Amino acid sequence: DPNFDPFRDLTPIAAATRVDSLLVVSAASGISNFKQFVALLQDKSRNKAYGTQGAGTPGHIMNAWVATRANAANTVAVHYKGATNSEADFLSGQITYRFDTVTTLRRLGGKINCLASLTEKRLPDAPDCPTFGEVGMPLDIDWTLWNSVQAPARLPRPVLDRLYGVLSKILVDAEFGKELGKFGIAPMTGFTPEKTRALQEQQMKEWGDAVKRMGITGAE
């Protein structure tokens, strides 16, 4: 319970950056493509674990989504305090799969295999990694992880317009975009306060429906 209502208690200024997620397995697992991965998930004779950054986090929901769509059997969520804390278990094979970012793919190199990306098109930094659509599991919701800049509720309109004006100039700056790219982050442009609010409402509904559909409570 965050003890606040994002629609009631905050004023969106702009959606600012996005991070794309990739489904990855340890290279030591011997899994090199999505078809092999689905076969493993459906194998009732083997237990499978997926790593998350905590119960109810995006990684938890994404992993559960894949398990549900693949008709997986005997899968269990293993919740860590952060992505880095699960890395040793993941690379050793104790964790079967997880979602990660381009920066981790760069850093770990040949130690992990990318099976699919939660994007509409292949990512420039991972050209050999197909999209979920390409491997036969079309996305039914927008899984983009995005960050926004918010202010307290009832922010005066002149102040809001000024903040958005400054922020929008920063987001189109080429050097700023280049720096973000080092961390696998991309700037989002053109998201006015109104468009940011609409994006919030859309994803709150889509993700909320997905959570209810999969029976995720945050207590798993």
N, C-alpha and C positions, 0 to 999 in steps of 0.2 A: 504494500500500500504506500504510494509515494506521498500521500497526505496533501496532494494538491491536484487541481483539475487544469490540465494544460490549455483547455479552451477558455475557461473562466478566469484563470489567474495569470495568464501570460499573453503578451502581444507579439506575434511573429513579425520579425523585421525582414528576414530572407532565409530561404534554404540556401546554404552556402557551399557545402562540399558533399561528395558521395564516395562510398567505398564499395567495390564489387567483391562478391564472395565466390570462392572456388571450392568444389568438393575434392578433397585430397585423401590419399591413403599413403602409408609408408611404402617406399620402394621394396623394403624387405618383405612385404606381404605377398609379393609375387603377382599382385593385381595390376594390370596395365591398361585396362579399358573398362568402360561402364558395364558392358555385358557380363564380364567376369564378376564385377562388383555385385550386380543384381543377383547373379547365381549364388554368390556367397550369402547375401542377405536372406535368400529364400531357403537356404539349407537348414532344415529343422534339426539336424544332428549337431550343429555347432552354435555356440553362444557368441554373440557379437556385441561390442560396446562402442558407443560413440561419445566423444569428448565434447564438453560444452564449457562456456565461461561462467556457468551458474544456472540454476533452475529458472526457467522463464525468460532467459536471455535470447536474443536473436539466433545464436548458434543452436540453442536447444530446440527452438521452433523449426529452424531449417532442417536439422538432422531428423527430427520427428516427421517432418513432411516427406523427406526422401524415404524413410522407412515405411510410411503409410502408402505412398504411391507405388513402392516396389513390392508391396505385400510381404514385407519382411517378417521373419519368425525369430523369436528368441533374441531380441535386441534390448539393450538396457542403456540408459543414459548415465554417464559418469560426470558429475559436476565438479569443476575445479574453480579456484578463486580467480583464475585468469588464464588466458590462452597459453602463456609461457610455462605455467606450472604443469600443463599436461604434455609438454613437448617430449620429455624423456619417455613417458609411457607410450606416447603415440609412435615414436620412432622405433621403439623396441617391439611394437606389435601388440601391446596390451590393449591399446585403443585401436579399434578397427578403422574408423574413419572420423573425419571432422571437416568443418568448413574453415577456410583460411583466406588470406589475402595475397595479392600479387607480391607484396614485400616478403612474405614468408617463403613463397615459391622461389624468389630470387636468392634469398639467404640460404635456404637449405639445398638448393640445386638438385642434384641427382638423388637426394635422400627421400624425396616424396614424389608421387605421381599425381598429376592433376587429371581428374576424370571428367569433370563437367563444370561449366561456369553458370552462375545464376544471372546471366545477361542475355540480351536479345542477339547480340553479335559477339564473335570471338574478341577477346581482349588483345590489344597490340603487344602487351607484355607476356602473353601466353597464347601465341598463335596456334600452337599444336593442341591446345585444350579445347574440345568442342563445347558447344552450349548444351543445356539440357534439352532444348528443342531438337538439336541434331542427334542426340542419343535416344530420342523417342519418348522423352518425358517433358512435354511442353509445360511452360510455367503457367499456372492458373492465377497467380497474383504477382504483384511487383515486389521483388525481394530486395530492392535497393536499400542499402543502409546509408542514410543521409544525416547530416548535421545542420542545424539551423541556428541562427542568432535570434534570441528572444529577449524581450524586455518585460517589465511588470505590466499588469493589466492597466487599462485606461491611460496608456501613454498618449500625451497630446499629439494630434496629427502633425503639426509642424515639426516636432521633434522626431517623430517616426519617419517622415519624409526625408529629413536631413540625414538621419542615420542610414536609411536605405540608400540614399544617393552616394554617400561615402563608401559604403560596403560594396555596392554594385561596381564602383570603379576599381576597387581592390580585386574583385573576383575576375575581372577581365584582363588584369595585368599579366603579361606573359611571364615575367620573372616569378611572380607569385605562383602561377600555375606550374612552372618548372620545379619550384621547391616542393610543392604539394606532391608532384609526381614521384619524387624520391621515396615517398612513403606510401605509394600506391593509392593516393587520394586525388580526386579530380574536382575542380571547381564546378559549381552549378551556377548558371547565369540566367537572368530574366525572371527569377522568382520574386515577384513583388510580394508585399505583405499579404495581399489577397490570394495570390497563387500559392503561397506557402501555407496559408490556412487551409485552402482546398486540398493540398497534398496531404496535410496532416489528417484531415477528415477522411480522405479516401483510404489512406493506409491504416488508420485506426480501425476502420470498418473491415478492411480486407484481412489484416493480421488478426483482428479480434475474432472474425468468423473462422479463420483457420485454426486458431487456438481452441475454440469451442468444438470444432469439428473433430479435432484430434484428441480432445479430452485432456489437454495440458492444463494443470492447475498451478504449476510453479512449485509444487511440493514433491515432485517425482524424485 
